[in-house]
């Protein structure tokens, strides 16, 4: 089901490629880049952009995780990763329920505040 008409598929491909490079290279969540790209470049509403971002992230994360785990110079603590993943599943359920209940404009503002705060903390440290 198309939610955007007149899609420039080359532009969509460029966005996906860029998100993959930045996500895999910097270890950042693709949603930080993909959600604004979908909202501003393709005029997708906030909640739909968040949902599409989460769907896109799954295969990208699997590819990056496989490559990181296969790198002998990177030591993965599988127990910590497992506990984080299990807690993250519970948190994702709670977070998506909150997102469904909130108006899109509140989500958009909250997302913007989160990105700004994350950037400030990273620059500060």
N, C-alpha and C positions, 0 to 999 in steps of 0.2 A: 504494500500500500504506500503510494507516494504521498509525502506530506509537503513536498516542495515541488513546484512546477518550474519548468524551464531550467533544469539543473545543468550546470557546467561540470560535466564529469571529470574533465581535466583538473579543474579547481578542487573538486572533492578528492581526487587522487593525490594532488599536491598537499592538501591538508593532512590526509592520512599518512603520507610519507613523512611529512614534517613532524607530526605527532609521534610516530614510531621512532624516528631518530632521536628526538628530544627525550622521550620517555625511556627508551632503552639506554641512551647515552648518559643521561643525568639521573636516572632512577626516580624521576618524578611521576606522579600520577598523570596519565594522559588527559584526564578530565580538566586539569588546570588549563590546558591549552585547547582541548577539543570543545568543551562547552562554550567558551566565548567565540570560538571559530564558527560553530554551528549557529549560535544566536545572532552574531553580527554579520557573518558572510552569507549564510543561507536563510536568515530570518526564521529560524526554528524557535519555537517557544521554549522557555527555560526548562520546564519539566520534561519535555520531549528530548531536548538536548542532553539532559542528564541521563535519561534512559538510554539514548543512543550511545552516549559515551561509555556507559557501563557495559553495554553489549560489545562495543569495539575493543574495550580494554582486555577482555578475557583472552582472545587469541594472541594479542600483543604481549601480554604479561606472560603467558605460557612460553612463547618463543624466547623472550628475554630471560626468564627464569631458567630454562633449559641451558641457555648459553652461559649464564653466570655460574650455574651449578657445575657445568662441565669444565670450567676454567680452574686448573689446579692451583692457581695463586690466590683464589678466593675461597675462604673457609666459611661455609654455611653451617650455622648451628641449627640442625633440623628440629630439635625439640622446641627451641624458641620460635622458629618459624611455624611449627604446628600449633603452638598455643596462640600465637598472634593470629593465625588463620582462623582458628575456631572462634576466638573472641571476636575477630573481624566479621565472621558470618553473623553472629548475634547482633553486633553493632550495625551491620548493613541492614538487617531486618528492621531494627529500631529506626535507623536513619531514613530508610525509604518510607516507612510509615509516617514519620514526621513530614517528609517532603510531600507526600500525597495530601496531607492535611493543611499545609501552608499555601497561601496564595503565591503565584509565580513571581510577583514583584518582590515579595519578601525574600524568597529564595535567591533571586538575582542579587539583591543587596547583600544578603548574608554571604553569598559566594564571593562577591567583590571584596567584602571586608576580610574574609578568610585569606584570599590571595594577597591582599595588601599586608596583612599581619604576618603571613608566612614569609613574604619578601623582606619585610623589615627585620624579622628575627634572623633570617639567613644573612642579610647584610651586616647586622650588628655583631653576629658571632663570626 
